[in-house]
């Protein structure tokens, strides 16, 4: 006899209720405007920072290879650009990492048919890396021109980007597998109906 931990079955059933295409669509609908607004359309978007910095992009999206490069970018932003960047980090960039992690985890769960433990490490790692990068950016932006952990930023951005790509790949793989499973079930159902002599039209 296999014993489940107290409450384990209940938690699994509660989690399973969220593994639905509709939940994925809702999360995607929340994520899409955050991504759009964070990049264009607002003064504190990535495009807004670039507008006042002579074309220098935000360090999230256009990382520098050294601490010197980071400080050159911070200088190019100017006071207004740094304020806009801080606003972005304190608003939309707070929402983006968890929304992306949940959306990708749910897409993977749709492929697996349930919430499994191996789905979470990659989205959680991307979430932690993104927030860690953001904390370092806030320190640098608020302390400028004083010293800060600029030397950490290139490595953090590389880790964050790799983790984000991995979670998106996991999500795409989950959606593809879910589509294949649905297609396979539909095909089997059609073959059973076609083989049933009692059905009208035969």
Secondary structure, 3 states (H helix, E strand, C coil): CCCCCCCHHHHHHHHHCCCCHHHHHHHHHHHHHHHHHHHCCCCCCHHHHHHHCCCCCCCCCCCCCCHHHHHHHHHHHHHHHHHHHHHHHHCHHHHHHHHHHHHHHHHHHHHHCCCCHHHHHHHHHHHHHHHHHHHHHHHHHHHCCCCCCHHHHHHHHHHHHHHHHHHHHHHHHHHHHHHHHHHHHHHHHHHHHHHCCCCCCC
